[in-house]
Amino acid sequence: MKATWLGMAAAAALFVSGHASAAADEAAMTALSQKSACMSCHGLDKKIVGPAYKDVAAKYKGDKGAAAKLAAKVKAGGKGVWGEIPMPPNAAVKDEDIKALVNWILTRKY
């Protein structure tokens, strides 16, 4: 019985720490998105100037090449996929930050 309770306690601790980690990751990625000025044009779940992140994730769901394609588009800028308003290039944002942001957008729960 004691071993069962210890196992349950360990599982509960992992569950809670996993959720705390996910919340910290969400906060960090939201902050990076704001720092990089992404949130000036994109909302998490609503269109501002550009599409909402949830709409981007939905459009590219199941596309194995989406992360690389979107990272290149964020870096270079583009237009036409979501309308005529162009997205300016984000050359000053570090490549690793762009990759992390794109991954977050494509994998977060909306």
PASESE-50605 format. One record per atom (N, C-alpha, C, CB): x negated, y negated, z. Coordinates in steps of 0.001 Angstrom, whole numbers, plus 500000, padded with zeros to 6 digits. Glycine has a CB too. Layout:
XYZ ...
END
This chain:
499175501195500000 500000500000500000 499134498746500000 500937499999501206 498071498754500826 497196497593500924 496553497277499562 496107497836501991 496100498303498855 495476498107497545 496468497503496561 494933499437497001 497721497911496652 498749497365495763 498936495873496006 500082498105495961 499015495487497279 499173494064497595 497960493253497144 499396493876499099 496767493824497326 495557493129496883 495566492960495368 494296493896497329 495979493992494656 496061493907493203 497078492863492763 496420495262492614 498218492830493446 499252491840493105 498761490427493402 500556492123493887 498051490263494514 497521488946494868 496487488488493839 496896488977496277 495639489411493404 494634489062492396 495304488694491075 493647490229492186 496324489449490688 497045489149489451 497723487790489551 498085490245489146 498320487487490699 498978486196490892 497967485055490814 499712486162492241 496796485262491415 495762484225491376 495304483978489944 494562484623492256 495129485033489160 494740484869487761 495835484148486974 494440486237487123 497081484495487248 498208483856486569 498229482364486864 499537484502486997 498116482001488139 498141480594488539 496940479857487971 498167480465490070 495749480447488058 494555479763487542 494640479618486030 493272480531487931 495234480588485351 495420480478483905 496325479317483552 495993481767483343 497384479129484326 498285478005484074 497620476677484422 499580478170484874 496829476653485480 496115475425485839 495114475083484747 495398475577487208 494436476109484233 493475475902483160 494174475389481902 492719477204482859 495317475968481581 496076475522480403 496522474078480569 497299476428480168 496948473708481779 497370472327482029 496189471366481912 498013472207483421 495030471795482414 493830470956482308 493417470808480850 492667471554483134 493482471907480088 493147471849478666 494106470916477929 493187473260478042 495395471014478229 496402470156477600 496099468686477894 497823470525478097 495788468388479154 495472467012479542 494207466524478841 495305466908481066 493198467380478769 491940466993478114 492152466743476625 490870468081478316 492924467599475975 493153467432474541 494040466217474264 493791468698473951 495004465956475112 495832464755474963 494949463517475096 496981464729476022 494057463530476075 493145462400476272 492216462222475074 492321462599477548 491683463319474535 490807463235473367 491581462704472168 490195464615473043 492811463134472015 493650462657470914 493902461154471033 494988463417470888 494133460697472253 494340459260472470 493041458480472252 494880459004473893 491943458985472784 490638458327472637 490237458215471170 489560459096473416 490580459215470381 490231459235468961 491227458473468100 490135460658468477 492210457851468723 493245457032468080 494256457839467259 492592456015467188 494273459150467439 495233459988466716 496668459662467121 494943461470466968 496863459405468420 498200459182468941 498764457816468536 498188459308470447 497958457000467885 498472455739467347 499429456008466195 497316454831466881 499204457098465483 500010457421464297 500805458716464420 499120457513463098 500434459585465361 501080460895465505 501613461075466914 500098462027465163 502830461555467040 503380461943468333 503322463448468468 504827461436468500 503453463931469671 503469465371469882 504682466000469205 503466465695471380 505831465379469407 507053465970468865 507915464985468088 507860466559469975 507327463821467744 508073462880466903 507130462173465941 508826461848467770 507642461893464781 506892461166463754 506720459722464210 507616461231462368 505531459199464016 505304457766464255 505027457185462878 504094457487465289 503781457096462475 503439456731461094 503213458018460306 502162455802461041 502463458913460929 502221460228460344 503106461261461008 500745460624460476 503033462495460561 503909463540461087 503619463870462551 503773464792460250 504642464389463230 504474464884464597 503573466105464568 505846465226465249 502812466289465624 501948467465465710 502749468755465580 501178467462467027 503952468798466178 504745470029466087 505127470326464640 506011469920466954 505336469284463826 505671469489462418 504464469984461626 506202468192461805 503286469485461974 502051469958461335 501859471433461667 500813469118461800 502016471781462944 501852473182463358 502851474082462638 502024473318464885 504090473633462504 505117474438461836 504791474619460354 506502473783461996 504345473543459710 504041473606458276 502913474594457973 503663472218457760 501918474646458849 500740475468458592 500742476791459361 499503474692458940 501840477126460024 501933478388460768 501682479562459817 503329478526461456 500779480426460216 500472481606459419 499439481373458324 501716482118458806 499016480137458117 498008479820457105 496627479975457739 498207478371456533 495935481033457393 494633481333458002 493573480280457706 494144482674457524 493703479558456613 492738478528456267 493126477137456732 492541478511454802 494223477039457481 494746475724457875 493770474923458721 496035475893458634 493124475554459691 492246474807460598 491123474110459829 491650475746461661 490474474827458952 489374474237458173 489904473166457220 488622475331457377 491033473442456584 491631472500455644 492025471198456353 492861473132454963 492655471330457520 493088470141458256 491913469374458848 494051470534459361 490894470082459326 489716469395459864 489057468548458779 488704470413460438 488955469096457573 488374468331456460 489237467120456123 488211469224455216 490558467293456167 491468466188455857 491398465098456925 492908466705455726 491297465491458189 491184464503459270 489896463705459088 491208465196460671 488816464386458764 487517463714458604 487532462753457411 486394464757458423 488036463222456268 487977462441455027 489181461532454807 487850463366453861 490286461818455492 491522461087455244 492272461729454082 491230459595454950 493434461224453787 494204461784452676 495571461164452570 494337463274452827 496300461561451542 497679461109451377 498414462053450441 497728459661450837 499724461968450513 500543462731449597 501234463935450192 499726463166448488 500657464573451184 501273465766451766 502504465401452588 500263466520452638 502439464296453316 503520463876454206 504160462572453750 502999463723455623 503889462159452536 504437460905452035 503338460033451463 505178460160453143 503698458835451160 502760457929450486 501848457143451419 503521456972449651 502143457114452704 501285456370453632 500016457189453859 502025456077454997 498856456637453512 497610457413453646 497149457514455094 496506456784452805 496456458603455396 495777458737456675 494337458295456442 495857460219457241 493888457313457205 492505456849456996 491503457906457428 492249455544457767 490298457848456877 489266458797457299 488882458567458761 488021458674456397 488455459604459404 488034459542460802 486578459962460924 488930460435461686 485741459300460155 484327459652460079 483593459463461405 483655458829459011 484092458584462283 483411458326463552 483710459393464606 483810456965464080 484718460221464371 485054461271465335 484143462472465082 486568461681465226 483549463001466149 482627464132466032 483337465336465427 482038464498467408 482615466074464601 483180467270463960 483741468259464979 482119467960463111 483017468470466076 483499469425467072 484775468938467751 482422469682468119 484926467617467885 486163467071468445 487315467246467467 485989465585468800 487052467028466191 488097467221465177 488540468684465163 487587466792463767 487595469608465190 487937471037465187 488756471402466416 486664471897465130 488374470872467572 489112471155468810 490526470585468736 488367470572470033 490660469367468233 491981468749468116 492873469514467150 491849467300467661 492332469893466004 493121470641465022 493558471980465609 492312470863463721 492654472670466288 493003473944466907 494107473751467946 491763474584467555 493999472710468729 495007472401469750 496365472139469099 494572471176470590 496367471335468053 497617471014467348 498265472287466803 497351470012466194 497463473159466223 497995474369465581 498426475434466597 496949474955464640 497884475409467809 498141476513468737 498927476132469985 496852477109469153 499155474853470219 499858474484471462 501318474875471384 499734472973471736 501955474978472535 503377475301472627 504184474003472584 503688476107473930 505123473909471670 505930472698471514 507309472879472087 506031472308470057 
END
